Amino acid sequence: MLIPVILSGGSGTRLWPLSRAKYPKQFLDLFSDKTMIQETVLRLEGLKDLKQPLIICNADSRFIVAHQMIEIKKESAQIILEPMAKSTLPAIAAAAYKVFKENPDDILFVLPSDHTIKNIPAFHKAIIEAQKAAQEGNIVTFGINPTRPETGYGYIQFDKKAGNQYFPVSAFKEKPDSETAEKYLAAGNYVWNSGMFMFKASSFLEELEKYQPEIKKYSSSSVDNAKVDLGFLRLERESFEKNTSISIDYGLMEKTTKAVVVPMSADWSDVGAWDALWEYLPKDERGNYTKGDVTLVNSDDCYVLSQNQLVTTAGVKDLIIVDTKDALLVADKKNISDIKPLFDCLKNKNRKEAIQNRVDYRPWGNCDSIESADRYKVKHITVNPGEELSLHYHLHRSEHWVVVNGTATITVGEQQKILTENQSMYIPLGTLHSIANRGKVKLEIIEIQTGSYLEEDDIVRVKDNYGRA
């Protein structure tokens, strides 16, 4: 059986301000009405002997992942929670050991959650070839046949004479300069490193025992002592944090003698930066890609996205313009590498925009802080079908709720009421209250807070479905 293992721990800071640490690019719908992690799961459909995926993420993202899987009817996917980030090898080791305990001969297909692939038949063909190699005990990586002398990717050198559909790996190469990339392209036996891997659980753990026995020990222990928490598998912290933070490339692939590569041409991109995203998207006759309320005049080769308001350009070229609800980015496409130091600058200034969106994603839905001042705050709250806010009260504020869409089951003190569109409820300071969505459509509420202190730590939870009380 083939088990997808989807890594969803990245932060995607090079796509700031759309991608934030608390809502990174794998949760965004950059290419369609599906998010990148949803597309990652859905593009595997049609493969034979395919089990439900294992998704590895951090605890902060668990409800986002779960909800996005429910949206595509993949709620049976198992979500594994890392106690902390330790790069890719410890996380993959934990997944491999978990699979090994159930069936040592099951094959793991490890793939990032934030890449995109257009040519699905070519992708599936490469997967089938990789399964053959994995069945023979090889540790398989996938290489992307290069279409240009790219300096933004690592490369894999392989022995072209010694293979057929898959080839022994000769060496892993770091991101090259332009001259070296030209040589790699001309040589014909170099491919881009895609970050995707395939192997039998038993084969991987045998190699891990040879080259990284400590990681095998601690990751395995974190699985043996894991706890099921609200349906998530939470790896044991004490064991997992003893792991060295190291990638599978450095920790294993560069050491093992069983590494083979399957080259493929599947129109792949890791969407690592704004220029790469622009390159990959469909554009108009002047090379522009636009999304949202955008009007361009005499402009060429631009990426312009607006989430919040009308954005216009006149007489510009090669610009990245991203207007979100709380931040605006204007960047020269030729100097897109400056995004990373820009992000670091914002982080060093403790700007909340570096980490989180104006829209705050919660286990039950999300809330958008529309307006705020010293003694009031206005939020647009969305509660997903079947979800419920905690039963809680506030020490410093009162609230007024107005239902604008859907049906709300509202608890205030000893009372419980059903509110529909255009109906409202006042919640006095210190009163227990909660909102539940028992319907089948999203519930939307406008919340008006008034009081002397309006920060999120003024919440005293008494009862909570998500373990936060």
LINRA-V675931 format. One record per residue. N is the residue number from 1. PHI is phi in radians with two decimals (NA if undefined). PSI is psi as a letter, one per 30 degrees, with the letter a starting at -180 (* if undefined). BURIAL is # if it has 16 or more other C-alpha atoms within 10 Angstrom, else .. Layout:
# LINRA-V675931
n:N phi:PHI psi:PSI burial:BURIAL
n:N phi:PHI psi:PSI burial:BURIAL
This chain:
# LINRA-V675931
n:1 phi:NA psi:k burial:.
n:2 phi:-1.85 psi:k burial:#
n:3 phi:-2.03 psi:j burial:#
n:4 phi:-1.20 psi:k burial:#
n:5 phi:-2.06 psi:j burial:#
n:6 phi:-1.82 psi:k burial:#
n:7 phi:-1.56 psi:k burial:#
n:8 phi:-2.27 psi:h burial:#
n:9 phi:-1.90 psi:g burial:#
n:10 phi:-1.28 psi:l burial:#
n:11 phi:-1.86 psi:f burial:#
n:12 phi:1.02 psi:h burial:#
n:13 phi:-1.19 psi:f burial:#
n:14 phi:-1.29 psi:f burial:#
n:15 phi:-1.85 psi:g burial:#
n:16 phi:-1.13 psi:k burial:#
n:17 phi:-1.67 psi:g burial:#
n:18 phi:-1.23 psi:e burial:#
n:19 phi:-1.67 psi:k burial:#
n:20 phi:-2.21 psi:l burial:#
n:21 phi:-0.98 psi:e burial:#
n:22 phi:-1.55 psi:f burial:#
n:23 phi:-2.68 psi:i burial:#
n:24 phi:-1.30 psi:l burial:#
n:25 phi:-1.10 psi:f burial:#
n:26 phi:-1.12 psi:f burial:#
n:27 phi:-1.72 psi:g burial:#
n:28 phi:-1.78 psi:k burial:#
n:29 phi:-1.67 psi:i burial:.
n:30 phi:-1.37 psi:f burial:#
n:31 phi:-2.13 psi:f burial:.
n:32 phi:-2.71 psi:a burial:.
n:33 phi:-1.45 psi:g burial:.
n:34 phi:-1.86 psi:k burial:#
n:35 phi:-1.36 psi:l burial:#
n:36 phi:-1.14 psi:e burial:#
n:37 phi:-1.22 psi:e burial:#
n:38 phi:-1.14 psi:e burial:#
n:39 phi:-1.11 psi:e burial:#
n:40 phi:-1.04 psi:e burial:#
n:41 phi:-1.26 psi:e burial:#
n:42 phi:-1.20 psi:f burial:.
n:43 phi:-1.28 psi:f burial:#
n:44 phi:-1.53 psi:f burial:#
n:45 phi:-1.08 psi:k burial:.
n:46 phi:1.82 psi:f burial:.
n:47 phi:-1.33 psi:k burial:.
n:48 phi:-1.38 psi:l burial:.
n:49 phi:0.94 psi:h burial:.
n:50 phi:-1.68 psi:k burial:.
n:51 phi:-1.55 psi:l burial:.
n:52 phi:-1.14 psi:k burial:.
n:53 phi:-1.29 psi:l burial:#
n:54 phi:-1.75 psi:k burial:#
n:55 phi:-2.03 psi:k burial:#
n:56 phi:-1.86 psi:k burial:#
n:57 phi:-2.58 psi:l burial:#
n:58 phi:-1.55 psi:l burial:#
n:59 phi:-1.09 psi:e burial:#
n:60 phi:-1.11 psi:f burial:.
n:61 phi:-1.68 psi:f burial:#
n:62 phi:-1.06 psi:e burial:#
n:63 phi:-1.32 psi:e burial:#
n:64 phi:-1.12 psi:e burial:#
n:65 phi:-1.05 psi:e burial:#
n:66 phi:-1.03 psi:e burial:#
n:67 phi:-1.15 psi:e burial:#
n:68 phi:-1.20 psi:f burial:#
n:69 phi:-1.25 psi:e burial:#
n:70 phi:-1.06 psi:e burial:.
n:71 phi:-1.05 psi:e burial:.
n:72 phi:-1.86 psi:g burial:.
n:73 phi:1.07 psi:h burial:.
n:74 phi:-2.08 psi:h burial:#
n:75 phi:-1.17 psi:f burial:.
n:76 phi:-1.42 psi:f burial:.
n:77 phi:-1.05 psi:k burial:#
n:78 phi:-1.58 psi:k burial:#
n:79 phi:-1.89 psi:k burial:#
n:80 phi:-1.82 psi:k burial:#
n:81 phi:-1.80 psi:k burial:#
n:82 phi:-1.35 psi:k burial:#
n:83 phi:-1.16 psi:e burial:#
n:84 phi:-2.80 psi:l burial:.
n:85 phi:-1.32 psi:k burial:.
n:86 phi:-2.31 psi:g burial:#
n:87 phi:1.13 psi:a burial:#
n:88 phi:-1.48 psi:e burial:#
n:89 phi:-1.12 psi:e burial:#
n:90 phi:-1.06 psi:e burial:#
n:91 phi:-1.15 psi:e burial:#
n:92 phi:-1.15 psi:e burial:#
n:93 phi:-1.08 psi:e burial:#
n:94 phi:-1.11 psi:e burial:#
n:95 phi:-1.11 psi:e burial:#
n:96 phi:-1.10 psi:e burial:#
n:97 phi:-1.18 psi:e burial:#
n:98 phi:-1.07 psi:e burial:#
n:99 phi:-1.16 psi:e burial:#
n:100 phi:-0.99 psi:e burial:#
n:101 phi:-1.11 psi:f burial:.
n:102 phi:-1.62 psi:e burial:.
n:103 phi:-2.83 psi:j burial:.
n:104 phi:-1.05 psi:f burial:#
n:105 phi:-1.64 psi:f burial:#
n:106 phi:-1.11 psi:k burial:#
n:107 phi:-1.80 psi:k burial:#
n:108 phi:-1.65 psi:k burial:#
n:109 phi:-2.00 psi:j burial:#
n:110 phi:-1.62 psi:k burial:#
n:111 phi:-2.59 psi:k burial:#
n:112 phi:-1.17 psi:l burial:#
n:113 phi:-1.62 psi:f burial:#
n:114 phi:-2.17 psi:g burial:#
n:115 phi:-1.89 psi:l burial:#
n:116 phi:-2.30 psi:k burial:#
n:117 phi:-2.44 psi:k burial:#
n:118 phi:-1.64 psi:e burial:.
n:119 phi:-1.56 psi:i burial:.
n:120 phi:-1.17 psi:e burial:.
n:121 phi:-0.99 psi:e burial:.
n:122 phi:-1.14 psi:e burial:.
n:123 phi:-1.10 psi:e burial:#
n:124 phi:-1.12 psi:e burial:#
n:125 phi:-1.06 psi:e burial:.
n:126 phi:-1.12 psi:e burial:#
n:127 phi:-1.11 psi:e burial:#
n:128 phi:-1.10 psi:e burial:.
n:129 phi:-1.12 psi:e burial:#
n:130 phi:-1.14 psi:e burial:#
n:131 phi:-1.07 psi:e burial:#
n:132 phi:-1.07 psi:e burial:.
n:133 phi:-1.15 psi:e burial:#
n:134 phi:-1.16 psi:e burial:#
n:135 phi:-1.06 psi:f burial:#
n:136 phi:-1.47 psi:g burial:.
n:137 phi:1.65 psi:g burial:#
n:138 phi:-1.39 psi:l burial:#
n:139 phi:-1.77 psi:j burial:#
n:140 phi:-1.71 psi:k burial:#
n:141 phi:-2.12 psi:l burial:#
n:142 phi:-1.86 psi:k burial:#
n:143 phi:-1.92 psi:k burial:#
n:144 phi:-1.72 psi:k burial:#
n:145 phi:-1.03 psi:k burial:#
n:146 phi:-1.22 psi:k burial:#
n:147 phi:-1.92 psi:f burial:.
n:148 phi:-2.85 psi:l burial:.
n:149 phi:-1.34 psi:i burial:#
n:150 phi:-1.32 psi:k burial:#
n:151 phi:-1.76 psi:f burial:#
n:152 phi:-1.65 psi:f burial:#
n:153 phi:-2.07 psi:l burial:#
n:154 phi:-1.33 psi:l burial:#
n:155 phi:-2.13 psi:l burial:#
n:156 phi:-2.10 psi:k burial:#
n:157 phi:-1.63 psi:k burial:#
n:158 phi:-2.34 psi:l burial:#
n:159 phi:-1.54 psi:j burial:#
n:160 phi:-1.20 psi:f burial:#
n:161 phi:-1.34 psi:f burial:.
n:162 phi:-1.69 psi:g burial:.
n:163 phi:-2.40 psi:a burial:.
n:164 phi:-2.23 psi:d burial:.
n:165 phi:-1.74 psi:f burial:.
n:166 phi:-2.39 psi:l burial:#
n:167 phi:-2.34 psi:k burial:#
n:168 phi:-1.08 psi:k burial:#
n:169 phi:-1.37 psi:k burial:#
n:170 phi:-1.58 psi:e burial:#
n:171 phi:-2.90 psi:l burial:#
n:172 phi:-1.78 psi:k burial:#
n:173 phi:-2.04 psi:k burial:#
n:174 phi:-1.23 psi:l burial:.
n:175 phi:-0.98 psi:k burial:#
n:176 phi:-1.57 psi:l burial:#
n:177 phi:-1.40 psi:l burial:.
n:178 phi:-1.06 psi:e burial:.
n:179 phi:-1.11 psi:e burial:.
n:180 phi:-1.18 psi:e burial:.
n:181 phi:-1.08 psi:e burial:#
n:182 phi:-1.08 psi:e burial:.
n:183 phi:-1.16 psi:e burial:.
n:184 phi:-1.06 psi:e burial:#
n:185 phi:-1.13 psi:e burial:#
n:186 phi:-1.25 psi:e burial:.
n:187 phi:-1.18 psi:e burial:.
n:188 phi:1.50 psi:f burial:.
n:189 phi:-2.16 psi:h burial:#
n:190 phi:-2.25 psi:k burial:#
n:191 phi:-2.29 psi:l burial:#
n:192 phi:-1.25 psi:k burial:#
n:193 phi:-1.42 psi:j burial:#
n:194 phi:-1.47 psi:f burial:#
n:195 phi:1.39 psi:g burial:#
n:196 phi:-1.90 psi:k burial:.
n:197 phi:-2.47 psi:l burial:#
n:198 phi:-2.56 psi:k burial:#
n:199 phi:-2.97 psi:l burial:#
n:200 phi:-1.24 psi:k burial:#
n:201 phi:-1.00 psi:e burial:#
n:202 phi:-1.15 psi:e burial:#
n:203 phi:-1.13 psi:e burial:#
n:204 phi:-1.11 psi:e burial:#
n:205 phi:-1.19 psi:e burial:#
n:206 phi:-1.10 psi:e burial:.
n:207 phi:-1.20 psi:e burial:#
n:208 phi:-1.13 psi:e burial:#
n:209 phi:-1.10 psi:e burial:.
n:210 phi:-1.23 psi:e burial:.
n:211 phi:-1.91 psi:f burial:#
n:212 phi:-2.46 psi:i burial:#
n:213 phi:-1.08 psi:e burial:.
n:214 phi:-1.18 psi:e burial:.
n:215 phi:-1.15 psi:e burial:#
n:216 phi:-1.03 psi:e burial:#
n:217 phi:-1.09 psi:e burial:#
n:218 phi:-1.31 psi:e burial:#
n:219 phi:-1.18 psi:e burial:#
n:220 phi:-1.11 psi:e burial:#
n:221 phi:-1.09 psi:e burial:#
n:222 phi:-1.16 psi:f burial:#
n:223 phi:-1.37 psi:e burial:#
n:224 phi:-1.04 psi:e burial:#
n:225 phi:-1.85 psi:g burial:.
n:226 phi:-1.23 psi:l burial:#
n:227 phi:-2.11 psi:k burial:.
n:228 phi:-1.49 psi:k burial:.
n:229 phi:-2.28 psi:j burial:.
n:230 phi:0.96 psi:h burial:.
n:231 phi:1.60 psi:f burial:.
n:232 phi:-1.61 psi:k burial:#
n:233 phi:-1.70 psi:j burial:#
n:234 phi:-1.70 psi:j burial:#
n:235 phi:-1.08 psi:k burial:#
n:236 phi:-1.16 psi:k burial:#
n:237 phi:-1.19 psi:e burial:#
n:238 phi:-1.01 psi:e burial:.
n:239 phi:-1.30 psi:e burial:#
n:240 phi:-1.12 psi:e burial:#
n:241 phi:-1.24 psi:f burial:#
n:242 phi:-1.36 psi:f burial:#
n:243 phi:-1.16 psi:k burial:#
n:244 phi:-1.25 psi:k burial:#
n:245 phi:-1.44 psi:j burial:#
n:246 phi:-2.69 psi:k burial:#
n:247 phi:-1.41 psi:l burial:#
n:248 phi:-1.15 psi:e burial:#
n:249 phi:-1.08 psi:e burial:.
n:250 phi:-1.25 psi:e burial:.
n:251 phi:-1.36 psi:f burial:#
n:252 phi:-2.38 psi:e burial:#
n:253 phi:-1.07 psi:e burial:#
n:254 phi:-1.36 psi:f burial:.
n:255 phi:-1.87 psi:e burial:#
n:256 phi:-1.19 psi:k burial:#
n:257 phi:-1.62 psi:g burial:.
n:258 phi:-1.80 psi:g burial:#
n:259 phi:-1.33 psi:k burial:#
n:260 phi:-2.26 psi:l burial:#
n:261 phi:-2.16 psi:k burial:#
n:262 phi:-1.87 psi:j burial:#
n:263 phi:-1.30 psi:k burial:#
n:264 phi:-2.60 psi:l burial:#
n:265 phi:-2.08 psi:j burial:#
n:266 phi:-2.20 psi:g burial:#
n:267 phi:0.94 psi:i burial:#
n:268 phi:-1.74 psi:k burial:#
n:269 phi:-2.63 psi:k burial:#
n:270 phi:-1.55 psi:g burial:#
n:271 phi:0.82 psi:h burial:#
n:272 phi:-1.34 psi:f burial:#
n:273 phi:-2.74 psi:l burial:#
n:274 phi:-1.11 psi:e burial:#
n:275 phi:-1.16 psi:e burial:#
n:276 phi:-1.16 psi:e burial:.
n:277 phi:-1.14 psi:e burial:#
n:278 phi:-0.99 psi:e burial:#
n:279 phi:-1.04 psi:e burial:.
n:280 phi:-1.49 psi:f burial:#
n:281 phi:-1.53 psi:l burial:.
n:282 phi:-1.20 psi:k burial:.
n:283 phi:-2.27 psi:l burial:.
n:284 phi:-1.38 psi:a burial:.
n:285 phi:-1.14 psi:f burial:.
n:286 phi:-1.84 psi:g burial:.
n:287 phi:1.43 psi:g burial:#
n:288 phi:-1.75 psi:k burial:#
n:289 phi:-2.01 psi:k burial:#
n:290 phi:-2.28 psi:k burial:#
n:291 phi:-2.58 psi:k burial:.
n:292 phi:1.66 psi:a burial:.
n:293 phi:-1.45 psi:i burial:.
n:294 phi:-2.33 psi:k burial:#
n:295 phi:-2.30 psi:k burial:.
n:296 phi:-2.04 psi:k burial:#
n:297 phi:-2.24 psi:k burial:.
n:298 phi:0.88 psi:h burial:.
n:299 phi:-2.19 psi:k burial:#
n:300 phi:-2.37 psi:k burial:#
n:301 phi:0.96 psi:h burial:#
n:302 phi:-1.98 psi:l burial:#
n:303 phi:-1.98 psi:j burial:#
n:304 phi:-2.30 psi:k burial:#
n:305 phi:-2.23 psi:k burial:#
n:306 phi:-2.26 psi:k burial:#
n:307 phi:-1.73 psi:f burial:#
n:308 phi:-2.25 psi:f burial:.
n:309 phi:-2.81 psi:l burial:.
n:310 phi:-1.17 psi:k burial:.
n:311 phi:-2.09 psi:k burial:#
n:312 phi:-2.21 psi:l burial:.
n:313 phi:-2.35 psi:l burial:#
n:314 phi:-2.57 psi:k burial:.
n:315 phi:1.15 psi:h burial:.
n:316 phi:-2.06 psi:l burial:.
n:317 phi:-2.63 psi:k burial:#
n:318 phi:0.99 psi:h burial:#
n:319 phi:-1.91 psi:k burial:#
n:320 phi:-1.86 psi:j burial:#
n:321 phi:-2.19 psi:j burial:#
n:322 phi:-2.23 psi:j burial:#
n:323 phi:-1.95 psi:j burial:#
n:324 phi:-1.72 psi:a burial:#
n:325 phi:-1.21 psi:f burial:#
n:326 phi:-2.37 psi:g burial:.
n:327 phi:-2.72 psi:k burial:.
n:328 phi:-2.17 psi:k burial:.
n:329 phi:-1.99 psi:k burial:#
n:330 phi:-2.20 psi:j burial:.
n:331 phi:-2.45 psi:k burial:#
n:332 phi:-1.36 psi:k burial:.
n:333 phi:-1.05 psi:f burial:#
n:334 phi:-1.34 psi:f burial:.
n:335 phi:-2.13 psi:h burial:.
n:336 phi:-1.19 psi:f burial:#
n:337 phi:-1.13 psi:f burial:.
n:338 phi:-1.27 psi:f burial:.
n:339 phi:-1.09 psi:e burial:#
n:340 phi:-1.08 psi:e burial:.
n:341 phi:-1.11 psi:e burial:.
n:342 phi:-1.09 psi:e burial:.
n:343 phi:-1.05 psi:e burial:#
n:344 phi:-1.07 psi:e burial:.
n:345 phi:-1.08 psi:e burial:.
n:346 phi:-1.11 psi:e burial:.
n:347 phi:-1.13 psi:e burial:.
n:348 phi:-1.14 psi:f burial:.
n:349 phi:-1.51 psi:g burial:.
n:350 phi:1.04 psi:h burial:.
n:351 phi:-1.31 psi:k burial:.
n:352 phi:-1.11 psi:f burial:.
n:353 phi:-1.13 psi:f burial:#
n:354 phi:-1.26 psi:f burial:#
n:355 phi:-1.91 psi:e burial:#
n:356 phi:-2.26 psi:l burial:#
n:357 phi:-1.43 psi:l burial:#
n:358 phi:-1.09 psi:e burial:.
n:359 phi:-1.41 psi:k burial:#
n:360 phi:-1.78 psi:k burial:.
n:361 phi:-1.57 psi:k burial:#
n:362 phi:-2.08 psi:l burial:#
n:363 phi:-1.01 psi:e burial:#
n:364 phi:-1.66 psi:f burial:#
n:365 phi:2.76 psi:b burial:#
n:366 phi:-2.75 psi:l burial:#
n:367 phi:-2.41 psi:k burial:#
n:368 phi:-1.96 psi:j burial:#
n:369 phi:-1.38 psi:j burial:#
n:370 phi:-1.33 psi:e burial:.
n:371 phi:-2.68 psi:k burial:.
n:372 phi:-2.69 psi:l burial:.
n:373 phi:-2.59 psi:a burial:.
n:374 phi:-1.06 psi:e burial:.
n:375 phi:-2.17 psi:g burial:.
n:376 phi:-2.63 psi:l burial:#
n:377 phi:-2.60 psi:k burial:#
n:378 phi:-2.09 psi:k burial:#
n:379 phi:-2.22 psi:k burial:#
n:380 phi:-1.80 psi:j burial:#
n:381 phi:-1.80 psi:k burial:#
n:382 phi:-2.09 psi:k burial:#
n:383 phi:-1.96 psi:k burial:#
n:384 phi:-1.22 psi:l burial:#
n:385 phi:-0.96 psi:k burial:#
n:386 phi:1.43 psi:g burial:.
n:387 phi:-1.82 psi:l burial:#
n:388 phi:-2.65 psi:k burial:#
n:389 phi:-1.26 psi:l burial:#
n:390 phi:-1.13 psi:l burial:#
n:391 phi:-1.41 psi:j burial:#
n:392 phi:-2.63 psi:l burial:#
n:393 phi:-2.53 psi:l burial:#
n:394 phi:-2.14 psi:k burial:#
n:395 phi:-1.60 psi:f burial:.
n:396 phi:-2.26 psi:g burial:#
n:397 phi:-2.54 psi:l burial:#
n:398 phi:-1.91 psi:l burial:#
n:399 phi:-2.44 psi:l burial:#
n:400 phi:-2.27 psi:k burial:#
n:401 phi:-1.91 psi:k burial:#
n:402 phi:-2.18 psi:k burial:#
n:403 phi:-1.38 psi:k burial:#
n:404 phi:-1.97 psi:f burial:#
n:405 phi:-2.81 psi:k burial:#
n:406 phi:1.52 psi:a burial:#
n:407 phi:-2.20 psi:k burial:#
n:408 phi:-1.93 psi:k burial:#
n:409 phi:-1.72 psi:j burial:#
n:410 phi:-1.97 psi:k burial:#
n:411 phi:-1.85 psi:k burial:#
n:412 phi:-2.35 psi:j burial:#
n:413 phi:1.09 psi:b burial:#
n:414 phi:-1.58 psi:f burial:.
n:415 phi:-1.63 psi:k burial:.
n:416 phi:-2.31 psi:k burial:.
n:417 phi:-2.29 psi:l burial:.
n:418 phi:-1.81 psi:k burial:.
n:419 phi:-2.01 psi:k burial:#
n:420 phi:-2.02 psi:a burial:#
n:421 phi:-0.92 psi:k burial:.
n:422 phi:1.38 psi:g burial:.
n:423 phi:-1.67 psi:l burial:.
n:424 phi:-2.46 psi:l burial:.
n:425 phi:-2.59 psi:k burial:#
n:426 phi:-1.79 psi:k burial:.
n:427 phi:-2.07 psi:j burial:#
n:428 phi:-1.18 psi:l burial:#
n:429 phi:-0.91 psi:k burial:.
n:430 phi:1.42 psi:g burial:.
n:431 phi:-1.66 psi:k burial:#
n:432 phi:-1.10 psi:k burial:#
n:433 phi:-2.74 psi:l burial:#
n:434 phi:-2.81 psi:l burial:#
n:435 phi:-2.23 psi:k burial:#
n:436 phi:-2.25 psi:k burial:#
n:437 phi:-1.91 psi:j burial:#
n:438 phi:-1.57 psi:f burial:#
n:439 phi:-1.56 psi:a burial:.
n:440 phi:-1.90 psi:f burial:.
n:441 phi:-2.09 psi:l burial:.
n:442 phi:-1.13 psi:k burial:#
n:443 phi:-1.65 psi:k burial:#
n:444 phi:-2.12 psi:k burial:#
n:445 phi:-2.34 psi:k burial:#
n:446 phi:-1.67 psi:k burial:#
n:447 phi:-1.90 psi:k burial:#
n:448 phi:-1.97 psi:j burial:#
n:449 phi:-1.74 psi:k burial:#
n:450 phi:-2.38 psi:k burial:#
n:451 phi:2.77 psi:a burial:.
n:452 phi:-1.47 psi:f burial:.
n:453 phi:-2.55 psi:k burial:#
n:454 phi:-2.18 psi:g burial:#
n:455 phi:-1.42 psi:l burial:.
n:456 phi:-1.24 psi:f burial:.
n:457 phi:-1.38 psi:f burial:.
n:458 phi:-1.56 psi:h burial:.
n:459 phi:-2.32 psi:k burial:#
n:460 phi:-1.92 psi:j burial:#
n:461 phi:-1.51 psi:k burial:#
n:462 phi:-1.81 psi:e burial:.
n:463 phi:-2.55 psi:k burial:.
n:464 phi:-2.65 psi:k burial:.
n:465 phi:-1.33 psi:f burial:.
n:466 phi:-2.01 psi:g burial:.
n:467 phi:1.27 psi:g burial:.
n:468 phi:-1.80 psi:f burial:.
n:469 phi:-1.25 psi:* burial:.
